């Protein structure tokens, strides 16, 4: 009805008397006024006495409401305009206001949301910038003692490796303020460096081992702590609480000479066992003790040997041959081996063996007949380091033997040398990693070249030849190189040296080195062998370092333990630091060209390449 009335008001004309519709033929004769038009429409049945046809069928109850509504509309309608026309105008006005109303509601909602975001931003404290990429933790005054490689293992279940360490600190005694040493085993969060747990032990610590232990259920991570005298204890990795401790009575005349070695299950309790090496008051007297991984009790008596050798203690380490035979490698300046089945037979005083000790290795056993003893000679002469290196062409690890003057790789099956490299003044353990694309482990070696200059070189794992080398200034001694593998099956190598200038410089000591006490951490990637990345620098002495992997983000981080230089008779401060590798490479690294290349490598190219790097863990490197 409103539509009909609207048309009637806009277009002058007459309605057909029969159909009640607009007749265009009468438009020329439509000189009547608007009042006559309305009367004609009422006469033709369009509107009768202000009522439409539909309104006539309304129920009696609604007639009262209709009359009241009409009366109100008639009061507000100006003279000369019908009520229906005014209602149509009001409807148009209301519909034209709807877009403005929607816009106002939308803007009001946006303003309220922005206010809430700003309030939350000011009320909720944000973590410090780069908290998870870098942090430093001061552990207080360090009182010397044995420093061992850092152990990284996830002990709190957050998916990020945590740092386990032990140190001897000075604590004030209650009498006269006298300081006394206190040995602490501590677990630090790999996320922010906070203390997860700490435990005091009665003697200095030789090692903390958490990786690869099968001494309890797989769902319960544990850590094995070996002391420097008679302390051997298994701890819960999540809390530091003791599970068992080896009784000192089982070591009446000897002390623990090295960290314990993991073994398969020997006593049938479905838990891995241990072997420890104890040394007497005189060097030739040593003994092996088999220890139950479940209870910490000895599996039989000690097995004693008298050996000859001079030099650094090597091992003990467990080696499994291609046939599954297990040998324990050890020595003083040399490498010897004893079959685990022989140790078990003497410790338990019986000839029956568990299934894991049923196998023998003929290629190793034929070397026994040379000296007609239970010990097998592997290598003699000034051995400094012994490493088990995974071989790509066999299921048996090879043996990498490092002396002061050479590097030798022995085949694990028959102990025959694969290659030998003569190199003077090797002073640290080689770092295995993938430099070439042949999927064979290569080795980064550090050797002293001249005074305050060291030679860095990468040795090819197949041929034993040097594939990369460079001389760098370095005043820091005994700093191990490390490597971490990428998703492309190549490794990046990290090592410490003194400051290097971007341009080519000679390495003779002189005024070029403005900060002789500043040590820099450099990164080498095989894709850019003519470039080093300077990641960070420290003035303290680096005593230990390790690399952890963030599996979720495919990132890596570098953990450093340093001691600050102090005056005479004053202990230094022990500091543990974390550095995210990807963050350091992209935000604060300095590119150091080693030589001129054509075409020249730009920093943008290096940066784009580094931004795509993904780091992964490689637990079977050794």
GUPADO-76677 format. One record per residue (C-alpha): x, y, z. Coordinates in nm, 4 decimals. Layout:
# GUPADO-76677
X / Y / Z
...
***
This chain:
# GUPADO-76677
0.0000 / 0.0000 / 0.0000
0.2888 / 0.2337 / 0.0774
0.4326 / 0.1688 / -0.2686
0.1025 / 0.2553 / -0.4400
0.0668 / 0.5736 / -0.2374
0.4251 / 0.6766 / -0.3161
0.3653 / 0.6370 / -0.6870
0.0444 / 0.8305 / -0.6583
0.2187 / 1.1214 / -0.4899
0.5041 / 1.1342 / -0.7423
0.3257 / 1.0750 / -1.0733
0.0106 / 1.2730 / -1.1478
-0.2544 / 1.0726 / -1.3245
-0.5640 / 0.8615 / -1.2744
-0.6262 / 0.5090 / -1.1741
-0.8248 / 0.2695 / -1.3796
-1.1643 / 0.2410 / -1.2174
-1.1668 / -0.1325 / -1.2612
-0.8152 / -0.2380 / -1.1778
-0.7158 / 0.0383 / -0.9378
-0.3873 / 0.0819 / -1.1245
-0.2143 / 0.3860 / -1.2636
-0.3393 / 0.4789 / -1.6157
-0.0799 / 0.6662 / -1.8222
-0.3465 / 0.7672 / -2.0811
-0.5094 / 0.9977 / -1.8330
-0.1827 / 1.1742 / -1.7474
-0.2520 / 1.4630 / -1.9888
-0.5956 / 1.5276 / -1.8347
-0.4745 / 1.5094 / -1.4763
-0.5242 / 1.8768 / -1.3767
-0.6904 / 1.7831 / -1.0541
-0.5425 / 1.8756 / -0.7252
-0.3827 / 1.6397 / -0.4896
-0.6988 / 1.6338 / -0.2778
-0.9097 / 1.5171 / -0.5754
-0.6516 / 1.2487 / -0.6508
-0.6737 / 1.1156 / -0.3008
-1.0598 / 1.1218 / -0.3115
-1.0594 / 0.9364 / -0.6435
-0.8305 / 0.6721 / -0.5020
-1.0609 / 0.6296 / -0.2050
-1.3596 / 0.6050 / -0.4361
-1.1958 / 0.3390 / -0.6509
-1.1268 / 0.1208 / -0.3493
-0.7589 / 0.2005 / -0.2976
-0.8249 / 0.3638 / 0.0410
-1.1540 / 0.3776 / 0.2168
-1.1914 / 0.6220 / 0.5038
-0.8182 / 0.5999 / 0.5760
-0.8236 / 0.2202 / 0.5818
-0.6765 / -0.0230 / 0.3392
-0.8416 / -0.3405 / 0.2325
-0.6000 / -0.5449 / 0.4378
-0.6825 / -0.3508 / 0.7458
-1.0458 / -0.4513 / 0.7217
-0.9644 / -0.8122 / 0.7991
-0.7726 / -0.7361 / 1.1152
-0.8986 / -0.8870 / 1.4370
-1.1018 / -0.6668 / 1.6745
-0.8250 / -0.6537 / 1.9327
-0.5844 / -0.4843 / 1.6962
-0.8357 / -0.2173 / 1.5868
-0.7838 / -0.0238 / 1.9053
-0.4054 / -0.0200 / 1.8548
-0.4481 / 0.0874 / 1.4941
-0.6779 / 0.3776 / 1.5910
-0.4324 / 0.4954 / 1.8562
-0.1469 / 0.4789 / 1.6097
-0.3481 / 0.6718 / 1.3523
-0.4339 / 0.9380 / 1.6031
-0.0692 / 0.9890 / 1.6959
0.0387 / 1.0062 / 1.3355
-0.2373 / 1.2495 / 1.2484
-0.1252 / 1.4822 / 1.5241
0.2344 / 1.4914 / 1.3930
0.1494 / 1.5178 / 1.0228
0.1391 / 1.8678 / 0.8727
-0.1805 / 1.9848 / 0.7082
-0.2199 / 1.8791 / 0.3505
-0.0154 / 1.5561 / 0.3760
-0.1662 / 1.2165 / 0.4353
-0.0359 / 0.9931 / 0.7164
0.0725 / 0.7184 / 0.4809
0.3032 / 0.9599 / 0.2918
0.4645 / 1.0733 / 0.6146
0.5303 / 0.7115 / 0.7218
0.7060 / 0.6460 / 0.3950
0.9288 / 0.9483 / 0.4445
1.0159 / 0.8349 / 0.7965
1.1050 / 0.4908 / 0.6669
1.3350 / 0.6435 / 0.4073
1.5017 / 0.8623 / 0.6660
1.5578 / 0.5644 / 0.8975
1.7040 / 0.3517 / 0.6165
1.9401 / 0.6318 / 0.5174
2.0763 / 0.6464 / 0.8763
2.1635 / 0.2738 / 0.8929
2.5060 / 0.2973 / 0.7160
2.6107 / 0.5767 / 0.9494
2.4959 / 0.3715 / 1.2471
2.6915 / 0.0664 / 1.1341
3.0040 / 0.2743 / 1.0780
2.9719 / 0.4298 / 1.4211
2.9356 / 0.0866 / 1.5855
3.2377 / -0.0475 / 1.3940
3.4577 / 0.2474 / 1.4863
3.3492 / 0.2284 / 1.8473
3.4389 / -0.1405 / 1.8573
3.7804 / -0.0703 / 1.7064
3.8527 / 0.2060 / 1.9562
3.7566 / -0.0178 / 2.2493
3.9782 / -0.3005 / 2.1156
4.2761 / -0.0683 / 2.0729
4.2321 / 0.0616 / 2.4241
4.2281 / -0.2947 / 2.5605
4.5443 / -0.3860 / 2.3649
4.7281 / -0.0817 / 2.4943
4.6196 / -0.1490 / 2.8503
4.7416 / -0.5109 / 2.8270
5.0697 / -0.3973 / 2.6707
5.1417 / -0.1670 / 2.9625
5.0169 / -0.3983 / 3.2374
5.1795 / -0.7256 / 3.1208
5.5606 / -0.7016 / 3.1485
5.7488 / -0.7958 / 2.8317
6.0585 / -1.0184 / 2.8567
6.3920 / -0.8478 / 2.8046
6.5097 / -0.8160 / 2.4472
6.6806 / -1.1263 / 2.3073
6.6401 / -1.3056 / 2.6401
6.6260 / -1.6487 / 2.4809
6.9084 / -1.5805 / 2.2326
7.1687 / -1.4612 / 2.4773
7.2107 / -1.4550 / 2.8549
7.4870 / -1.4576 / 3.1151
7.4829 / -1.6293 / 3.4532
7.7358 / -1.5426 / 3.7235
7.7997 / -1.8417 / 3.9503
8.0245 / -1.6622 / 4.1978
8.3855 / -1.7115 / 4.2959
8.5471 / -2.0225 / 4.1581
8.8069 / -2.2012 / 4.3717
8.9879 / -2.4012 / 4.1073
8.9376 / -2.7738 / 4.0825
8.8768 / -3.0011 / 3.7886
8.6925 / -2.8505 / 3.4920
8.5312 / -3.0959 / 3.2517
8.3327 / -3.0584 / 2.9272
7.9844 / -2.9186 / 2.9757
7.6958 / -3.1627 / 2.9502
7.3805 / -3.0551 / 2.7649
7.0608 / -3.2514 / 2.8155
6.6911 / -3.1671 / 2.8483
6.6152 / -3.2245 / 3.2173
6.2932 / -3.0216 / 3.2561
6.1070 / -3.1539 / 2.9519
6.0697 / -2.8247 / 2.7630
6.2377 / -2.9596 / 2.4497
6.5470 / -2.7414 / 2.4891
6.8788 / -2.8823 / 2.6157
6.9770 / -2.7605 / 2.9601
7.3271 / -2.7127 / 3.0995
7.4700 / -2.9451 / 3.3634
7.7946 / -2.8514 / 3.5278
7.9912 / -2.8864 / 3.8470
8.2217 / -2.6339 / 4.0071
8.4028 / -2.5660 / 4.3294
8.2987 / -2.2342 / 4.4799
8.4028 / -2.0503 / 4.7942
8.1399 / -2.0287 / 5.0675
8.1799 / -1.8335 / 5.3881
8.2020 / -2.0597 / 5.6865
8.0163 / -1.9738 / 6.0045
8.3348 / -1.9289 / 6.2088
8.5403 / -1.6097 / 6.1712
8.4248 / -1.5657 / 5.8120
8.6764 / -1.8188 / 5.6814
8.6049 / -1.9384 / 5.3267
8.5881 / -2.3059 / 5.2500
8.5392 / -2.4805 / 4.9143
8.2009 / -2.6284 / 4.8329
8.1419 / -2.8593 / 4.5349
7.8090 / -2.8133 / 4.3621
7.6409 / -2.9987 / 4.0768
7.3919 / -2.7668 / 3.9091
7.1416 / -2.7712 / 3.6240
7.0746 / -2.4423 / 3.4438
6.7800 / -2.3821 / 3.2138
6.8798 / -2.3640 / 2.8504
6.6004 / -2.1130 / 2.7973
6.7011 / -1.8350 / 3.0377
6.9869 / -1.9633 / 3.2555
6.7822 / -1.9973 / 3.5740
6.8725 / -2.2661 / 3.8258
6.6621 / -2.5807 / 3.7853
6.8258 / -2.7645 / 4.0736
7.1571 / -2.7870 / 4.2554
7.3120 / -3.0529 / 4.4748
7.6205 / -3.0546 / 4.6955
7.8578 / -3.3492 / 4.6710
8.1493 / -3.4457 / 4.8969
8.4317 / -3.4170 / 4.6401
8.5301 / -3.2533 / 4.3156
8.3552 / -3.3804 / 4.0044
8.5253 / -3.5410 / 3.7095
8.2205 / -3.5660 / 3.4838
7.8423 / -3.5410 / 3.4631
7.6888 / -3.7744 / 3.2047
7.3252 / -3.7609 / 3.0982
7.3132 / -3.8524 / 2.7281
7.2633 / -4.2097 / 2.6203
7.2111 / -4.3525 / 2.9699
6.9875 / -4.6606 / 2.9870
7.0112 / -4.7118 / 3.3613
6.6383 / -4.6653 / 3.4314
6.3092 / -4.6556 / 3.2456
6.3277 / -4.4596 / 2.9163
6.0734 / -4.2064 / 3.0419
6.2926 / -4.1112 / 3.3390
6.6080 / -3.9182 / 3.2435
6.9030 / -3.9632 / 3.4787
7.2541 / -3.8259 / 3.5196
7.5668 / -4.0074 / 3.6336
7.8155 / -3.8078 / 3.8420
8.1755 / -3.9310 / 3.8708
8.4050 / -3.7761 / 4.1287
8.7809 / -3.7441 / 4.1370
8.8270 / -3.9868 / 4.4274
8.5605 / -4.2398 / 4.5276
8.2278 / -4.0762 / 4.4445
7.9955 / -4.2350 / 4.1861
7.6243 / -4.1543 / 4.2030
7.3155 / -4.1720 / 3.9834
7.0758 / -3.8748 / 4.0065
6.7293 / -3.7927 / 3.8812
6.7888 / -3.5485 / 3.5973
6.4697 / -3.3554 / 3.6712
6.5364 / -3.2938 / 4.0410
6.8975 / -3.3843 / 4.1231
6.7873 / -3.6330 / 4.3872
7.0054 / -3.9375 / 4.4435
6.8966 / -4.2788 / 4.3127
7.2007 / -4.4717 / 4.4287
7.5638 / -4.4127 / 4.5291
7.8552 / -4.6521 / 4.4992
7.9911 / -4.7394 / 4.8409
8.3530 / -4.6180 / 4.8924
8.4257 / -4.9527 / 5.0548
8.4415 / -5.1059 / 4.7078
8.7439 / -4.8832 / 4.6333
8.9644 / -4.9542 / 4.9371
9.3030 / -4.8795 / 4.7821
9.2228 / -4.6874 / 4.4654
9.0500 / -4.3811 / 4.3242
8.8341 / -4.3329 / 4.0175
9.0616 / -4.2448 / 3.7274
8.8047 / -4.1553 / 3.4612
8.4307 / -4.1207 / 3.3973
8.2260 / -4.4385 / 3.4064
8.1573 / -4.6215 / 3.0780
7.8103 / -4.7361 / 2.9745
7.7658 / -5.1067 / 2.8965
7.4768 / -5.3278 / 2.7834
7.2797 / -5.5278 / 3.0380
7.5132 / -5.7892 / 3.1879
7.3129 / -5.9216 / 3.4855
6.9741 / -5.9749 / 3.3188
6.7761 / -5.7008 / 3.4979
6.6967 / -5.5216 / 3.1662
6.8965 / -5.2170 / 3.2767
7.2323 / -5.1134 / 3.1339
7.5394 / -5.1551 / 3.3524
7.8705 / -4.9695 / 3.4028
8.2433 / -5.0263 / 3.4204
8.4752 / -4.7933 / 3.6107
8.8524 / -4.7717 / 3.6058
9.0254 / -4.7281 / 3.9416
9.3936 / -4.6599 / 3.9806
9.6101 / -4.7396 / 4.2790
9.8764 / -4.5339 / 4.4486
10.1280 / -4.6376 / 4.1845
10.0431 / -4.5959 / 3.8170
10.0888 / -4.9542 / 3.6918
9.8290 / -5.0844 / 3.9351
9.4791 / -5.0403 / 3.8070
9.1574 / -5.2372 / 3.8189
8.8189 / -5.2522 / 3.6467
8.4956 / -5.2786 / 3.8460
8.1643 / -5.3769 / 3.6893
7.8728 / -5.1899 / 3.8508
7.5008 / -5.2613 / 3.8288
7.3191 / -4.9723 / 3.6670
7.0039 / -5.0493 / 3.8639
7.1388 / -5.0718 / 4.2191
7.4937 / -4.9333 / 4.2081
7.6368 / -5.2522 / 4.3550
7.9448 / -5.4228 / 4.2056
7.8873 / -5.7176 / 3.9719
8.1605 / -5.9325 / 4.1195
8.5083 / -5.8437 / 4.2339
8.7654 / -5.6039 / 4.0887
8.9747 / -5.7144 / 3.7913
9.3348 / -5.5984 / 3.8338
9.5980 / -5.5309 / 3.5687
9.9538 / -5.4082 / 3.5760
10.0410 / -5.2072 / 3.2668
10.3375 / -5.0103 / 3.1457
10.3086 / -4.6726 / 2.9839
10.3914 / -4.3090 / 3.0217
10.1756 / -4.0138 / 2.9428
9.8158 / -3.9063 / 2.9554
9.5426 / -4.1475 / 3.0656
9.3425 / -4.2611 / 2.7628
8.9863 / -4.3831 / 2.8048
8.8380 / -4.6064 / 2.9091
8.5994 / -4.6264 / 2.6151
8.3768 / -4.9064 / 2.4891
8.4137 / -5.0182 / 2.1282
8.1740 / -5.2538 / 1.9483
8.3117 / -5.4316 / 1.6416
8.1207 / -5.5215 / 1.3265
8.0530 / -5.8690 / 1.4678
7.9148 / -5.7288 / 1.7942
8.2146 / -5.8031 / 2.0171
8.2729 / -5.5456 / 2.2924
8.6188 / -5.4237 / 2.3915
8.7295 / -5.1685 / 2.6520
9.0024 / -4.9353 / 2.5238
9.2392 / -4.7603 / 2.7666
9.6059 / -4.6845 / 2.8322
9.8694 / -4.4347 / 2.9499
10.0131 / -4.2623 / 2.6427
9.9149 / -4.5667 / 2.4381
9.5981 / -4.7578 / 2.3472
9.5304 / -5.1103 / 2.4655
9.2139 / -5.3175 / 2.4664
9.0627 / -5.5868 / 2.6845
8.7617 / -5.7954 / 2.5904
8.4579 / -5.7284 / 2.8058
8.3879 / -6.1016 / 2.8185
8.7278 / -6.1489 / 2.9873
8.6468 / -5.8829 / 3.2464
8.3099 / -6.0440 / 3.3128
8.4594 / -6.3924 / 3.3474
8.7174 / -6.2772 / 3.6012
8.4789 / -6.0547 / 3.7961
8.2097 / -6.3232 / 3.8278
8.4595 / -6.6131 / 3.8368
8.2725 / -6.8188 / 3.5828
8.2893 / -6.9084 / 3.2133
7.9214 / -6.8678 / 3.1281
7.8393 / -6.5416 / 2.9514
7.5216 / -6.3458 / 2.8891
7.4031 / -6.3326 / 2.5256
7.5587 / -5.9932 / 2.4640
7.9071 / -6.1322 / 2.5402
7.8893 / -6.4461 / 2.3267
8.0613 / -6.2923 / 2.0225
8.4308 / -6.2524 / 1.9455
8.6206 / -6.0554 / 1.6818
8.8852 / -6.2713 / 1.5037
9.0711 / -5.9711 / 1.3578
9.1210 / -5.8314 / 1.7076
9.1840 / -6.1630 / 1.8795
9.4734 / -6.2553 / 1.6508
9.6651 / -5.9570 / 1.7899
9.6488 / -6.1117 / 2.1351
9.8900 / -6.3898 / 2.0446
10.1735 / -6.1413 / 2.0006
10.2178 / -6.0857 / 2.3744
10.0225 / -6.3881 / 2.4979
9.8231 / -6.1796 / 2.7459
9.4674 / -6.0635 / 2.7876
9.5562 / -5.7121 / 2.6665
9.5574 / -5.6237 / 2.2978
9.7971 / -5.3567 / 2.1759
9.6252 / -5.1039 / 1.9496
9.8640 / -4.8079 / 1.9228
10.1781 / -4.6999 / 2.1024
10.3566 / -4.3689 / 2.1340
10.2451 / -4.0407 / 2.2843
9.8678 / -4.0705 / 2.2406
9.6819 / -3.7557 / 2.3474
9.3226 / -3.8216 / 2.2313
9.1181 / -4.1240 / 2.1262
8.7871 / -4.0786 / 1.9435
8.5327 / -4.3251 / 1.8051
8.4214 / -4.1960 / 1.4659
8.1184 / -4.3311 / 1.2828
8.2086 / -4.4810 / 0.9444
7.9785 / -4.4352 / 0.6450
8.0702 / -4.7679 / 0.4812
8.0395 / -5.0030 / 0.7793
7.8448 / -5.0549 / 1.1019
8.1676 / -5.0387 / 1.3032
8.3225 / -4.7138 / 1.4265
8.6743 / -4.6216 / 1.3252
8.9404 / -4.5073 / 1.5723
9.0898 / -4.1584 / 1.5396
9.4162 / -4.1372 / 1.7346
9.5778 / -3.7991 / 1.7941
9.9321 / -3.7479 / 1.9145
10.1357 / -3.4301 / 1.9487
10.2753 / -3.4780 / 1.5988
10.0275 / -3.6809 / 1.3953
9.6714 / -3.7786 / 1.3231
9.5928 / -4.1436 / 1.2423
9.2663 / -4.3128 / 1.1451
9.2397 / -4.6886 / 1.2111
8.9731 / -4.9125 / 1.0631
8.7467 / -5.0482 / 1.3322
8.7211 / -5.3959 / 1.1792
9.0880 / -5.4904 / 1.1637
9.2751 / -5.1954 / 1.3257
9.4672 / -5.1278 / 1.0044
9.5525 / -4.7610 / 0.9362
9.3494 / -4.5869 / 0.6664
9.5663 / -4.2759 / 0.6577
9.8192 / -4.0825 / 0.8636
9.8862 / -3.7061 / 0.8688
10.2050 / -3.5600 / 1.0125
10.1428 / -3.2282 / 1.1883
10.3467 / -3.0586 / 1.4572
10.2196 / -2.9320 / 1.7935
9.8592 / -3.0497 / 1.7903
9.7182 / -2.9149 / 2.1160
9.3446 / -2.9905 / 2.1149
9.1025 / -3.2648 / 2.0263
8.9938 / -3.2658 / 1.6580
8.6353 / -3.1622 / 1.5883
8.4538 / -3.4031 / 1.3522
8.2146 / -3.2515 / 1.0991
8.1051 / -3.2577 / 0.7361
8.3172 / -3.0188 / 0.5281
8.3020 / -3.2055 / 0.1960
7.9943 / -3.3459 / 0.0238
8.1094 / -3.7113 / 0.0364
7.9163 / -3.7874 / 0.3593
8.2389 / -3.8849 / 0.5359
8.3314 / -3.7126 / 0.8583
8.6162 / -3.4647 / 0.8250
8.8159 / -3.3136 / 1.1112
8.9076 / -2.9604 / 1.2132
9.2510 / -2.9623 / 1.3808
9.4302 / -2.6883 / 1.5740
9.8098 / -2.6808 / 1.5825
10.0527 / -2.4286 / 1.7182
10.2386 / -2.2628 / 1.4319
10.4502 / -1.9887 / 1.5941
10.4374 / -1.7833 / 1.9095
10.0797 / -1.6611 / 1.9552
9.9854 / -1.7987 / 1.6113
9.7927 / -2.1191 / 1.5535
9.7184 / -2.3093 / 1.2353
9.3598 / -2.4116 / 1.1722
9.3072 / -2.6837 / 0.9141
9.0326 / -2.9202 / 0.8005
9.1451 / -3.2767 / 0.7201
8.9544 / -3.4838 / 0.4670
8.8136 / -3.7939 / 0.6351
8.8716 / -4.0196 / 0.3329
9.2226 / -3.9294 / 0.2295
9.3744 / -3.7588 / 0.5336
9.4737 / -3.4558 / 0.3235
9.4213 / -3.0955 / 0.4243
9.1299 / -2.9326 / 0.2375
9.1324 / -2.5964 / 0.4199
9.3896 / -2.4197 / 0.6354
9.4675 / -2.0735 / 0.7702
9.6967 / -1.9201 / 1.0296
9.5327 / -1.7022 / 1.2922
9.6634 / -1.4981 / 1.5842
9.5714 / -1.6575 / 1.9151
9.6796 / -1.6071 / 2.2754
9.4235 / -1.8506 / 2.4177
9.5451 / -2.2021 / 2.4859
9.3541 / -2.5298 / 2.5014
9.0294 / -2.4059 / 2.3470
8.8522 / -2.6860 / 2.1635
8.6903 / -2.6352 / 1.8237
8.3296 / -2.7506 / 1.7873
8.0991 / -2.8296 / 1.4981
7.7244 / -2.8471 / 1.4447
7.5470 / -3.0095 / 1.1526
7.2932 / -2.8422 / 0.9230
6.9944 / -2.9867 / 0.7425
7.1990 / -2.9973 / 0.4194
7.4374 / -3.2512 / 0.5788
7.7161 / -2.9972 / 0.6088
7.8696 / -2.8694 / 0.9294
7.9665 / -2.5270 / 1.0532
8.2841 / -2.5115 / 1.2607
8.3389 / -2.2753 / 1.5542
8.6707 / -2.1898 / 1.7172
8.8414 / -1.9154 / 1.9192
9.1178 / -1.6828 / 1.8039
9.2328 / -1.3246 / 1.8436
9.0897 / -1.0297 / 1.6565
9.1331 / -1.0324 / 1.2790
9.0982 / -0.7338 / 1.0472
8.8667 / -0.7566 / 0.7450
9.1548 / -0.6832 / 0.5061
9.4417 / -0.9213 / 0.4448
9.7019 / -0.8846 / 0.7165
10.0243 / -1.0584 / 0.8097
10.0160 / -1.2436 / 1.1365
10.3342 / -1.1142 / 1.2911
10.2796 / -0.9684 / 1.6384
10.2730 / -0.5908 / 1.6282
10.0588 / -0.2826 / 1.6741
9.7872 / -0.4235 / 1.4453
9.6226 / -0.6091 / 1.7332
9.4653 / -0.3350 / 1.9384
9.3076 / -0.5699 / 2.1936
9.5521 / -0.8516 / 2.2712
9.3365 / -0.9776 / 2.5573
9.0190 / -0.9980 / 2.3499
8.9206 / -1.3474 / 2.2276
8.6834 / -1.3823 / 1.9306
8.4537 / -1.6682 / 1.8378
8.4697 / -1.7402 / 1.4628
8.2401 / -1.9477 / 1.2432
8.3416 / -2.1250 / 0.9219
8.0878 / -2.2650 / 0.6737
8.2097 / -2.4923 / 0.3902
8.0031 / -2.2990 / 0.1339
8.2124 / -1.9856 / 0.1987
8.5639 / -2.1174 / 0.2723
8.7227 / -1.7735 / 0.2157
8.5100 / -1.5994 / 0.4811
8.4981 / -1.6184 / 0.8586
8.2159 / -1.4771 / 1.0664
8.3165 / -1.3040 / 1.3887
8.0236 / -1.3852 / 1.6192
8.1242 / -1.2471 / 1.9594
8.4224 / -1.1739 / 2.1822
8.5209 / -1.2149 / 2.5463
8.8071 / -1.1018 / 2.7660
8.7833 / -1.3897 / 3.0128
8.9482 / -1.7296 / 2.9825
8.7286 / -1.9900 / 2.8129
8.7438 / -2.3097 / 3.0174
8.4647 / -2.5148 / 2.8563
8.2149 / -2.4886 / 2.5724
7.9349 / -2.6902 / 2.4150
7.6689 / -2.6650 / 2.1433
7.3005 / -2.7404 / 2.1950
7.0231 / -2.7905 / 1.9387
6.6739 / -2.6422 / 1.9518
6.4866 / -2.9099 / 1.7562
6.1609 / -2.7134 / 1.7414
6.3130 / -2.4056 / 1.5770
6.5981 / -2.5917 / 1.4009
6.8403 / -2.3538 / 1.5677
7.1600 / -2.3997 / 1.7672
7.3157 / -2.2180 / 2.0620
7.6694 / -2.1965 / 2.1940
7.7355 / -2.2334 / 2.5693
8.0584 / -2.0955 / 2.7140
8.2036 / -2.1251 / 3.0631
8.4635 / -1.8594 / 3.1405
8.6678 / -1.7482 / 3.4396
8.7524 / -1.3828 / 3.4838
9.1148 / -1.2738 / 3.5330
9.1910 / -1.1820 / 3.8923
9.4701 / -1.0454 / 4.1014
9.7087 / -1.2647 / 4.2962
9.5630 / -1.4989 / 4.5585
9.2085 / -1.4038 / 4.4604
8.9702 / -1.6542 / 4.2996
8.8069 / -1.5584 / 3.9730
8.4380 / -1.5325 / 3.8899
8.2761 / -1.8206 / 3.7059
8.0443 / -1.7126 / 3.4238
7.8168 / -1.9238 / 3.2001
7.6935 / -1.7610 / 2.8781
7.4566 / -1.8561 / 2.5977
7.4689 / -1.7297 / 2.2389
7.2044 / -1.8185 / 1.9780
7.3883 / -1.8979 / 1.6559
7.1274 / -1.7829 / 1.4041
7.0612 / -1.4657 / 1.6008
7.4339 / -1.3920 / 1.6250
7.4963 / -1.4616 / 1.2560
7.2185 / -1.2293 / 1.1381
7.2354 / -0.9453 / 1.3918
7.5864 / -0.8948 / 1.5281
7.8340 / -1.0942 / 1.3194
8.1237 / -0.9320 / 1.1352
8.2386 / -1.0741 / 0.8024
8.6168 / -1.1291 / 0.7789
8.7449 / -1.2127 / 0.4269
9.0491 / -1.4407 / 0.4283
9.1475 / -1.3709 / 0.0677
9.0316 / -1.1851 / -0.2409
8.7827 / -1.3759 / -0.4567
8.6378 / -1.3160 / -0.8032
8.3536 / -1.2391 / -0.8049
8.3562 / -1.0794 / -0.4634
8.1165 / -1.2310 / -0.2116
7.8766 / -0.9671 / -0.0784
7.7462 / -0.9492 / 0.2730
7.3899 / -0.9617 / 0.1424
7.4573 / -1.2938 / -0.0278
7.6101 / -1.4380 / 0.2874
7.3246 / -1.3043 / 0.4991
7.0572 / -1.4550 / 0.2728
7.2350 / -1.7889 / 0.2839
7.2714 / -1.7872 / 0.6620
6.9054 / -1.6943 / 0.7139
6.8058 / -2.0248 / 0.5523
7.0325 / -2.2426 / 0.7658
6.8639 / -2.5069 / 0.9801
7.0629 / -2.6891 / 1.2475
6.9950 / -3.0482 / 1.3500
7.1318 / -3.2849 / 1.6091
7.3640 / -3.5648 / 1.5092
7.3960 / -3.7926 / 1.8124
7.5881 / -4.0665 / 1.6296
7.8850 / -3.8509 / 1.5372
8.1107 / -4.0464 / 1.7739
***
